[in-house]
């Protein structure tokens, strides 16, 4: 399972350590290749159909309350 990441005004908190995020104008070589929209209800229906518990384990309270998430797919090569 991927580590939980929090974003705070240009900083990333990952595994308890702060790391400054790269500036947007420095993210050369990457392009958004797709944006997917998933609803909490869709996720629950998937779990019921496939006998899984993804929704329970992975949807955080703020996303569940909002009722949807966006997943952004990037393509390309980025190097720090």
N, C-alpha and C positions, 0 to 999 in steps of 0.2 A: 504494500500500500504506500502511496506517495506521502511524503512528509507534509504535515499541515503547514500552510504558509499564510501569514498575515501581512497585509500591506498597510504601511503608515507613511503617507506623504513622502514618497520617494525612497522609502526604506523597506526592506524585506526582513521579516523575523522568521527564520527557519531553524528549527531544532534549537531554539533558545538563543541564537546568535543573530546580531544585527548585521546587515550587509546593504550598502547603498545600491539602489537599482541603477542600471545604466540610463542615461538620458535618452529620450525618444529619438532625438536627432542623431544619436550614436548607434541606433539599432539598424545599421546598414546590412543588407543582404537578406532581410526577412520581409515576407509579404503575407498578408492575411489571405489564406486560401479558402476559408469558409467560416461561417458563424452558424452554430446550431442552437436552437431554442428548445428546451425541454421543460415540461411542466411537472409539478409534483405528482399530479394525478396520473400522468403518463408513466412516470417512474414506478408508482405503486402498481399499476396495471401490468407492467413488465414483470415486476417481482412475482405477482400472483400467477402469471402465465408460465414463468420459468422456475418457480419455486426457489426464489432467491430473496435476500434481504438487503439488497443494495441501498434502497431508499432509507431504511432504518439506520444502517451503518454510516452512510455517507452524506446525507442531506443535513446540513447544519440548520439550526433553528431559524436564523434570519432568512435563509433561502426557502425553507419550508413555509414560513409566514408569508413571504412574497409570492410563493406559488410557482416560481419558475427560475431557471438559470440560463445563462448563455455560455456556450463553450466556443472559444475562438481557436481555430486551427491556423498555425503558422507554417509556412514553407520557406525553405532557403537554408542558408548557412550563416550562423552568427558566431563570432569569436570575440571574447573579451580582450 
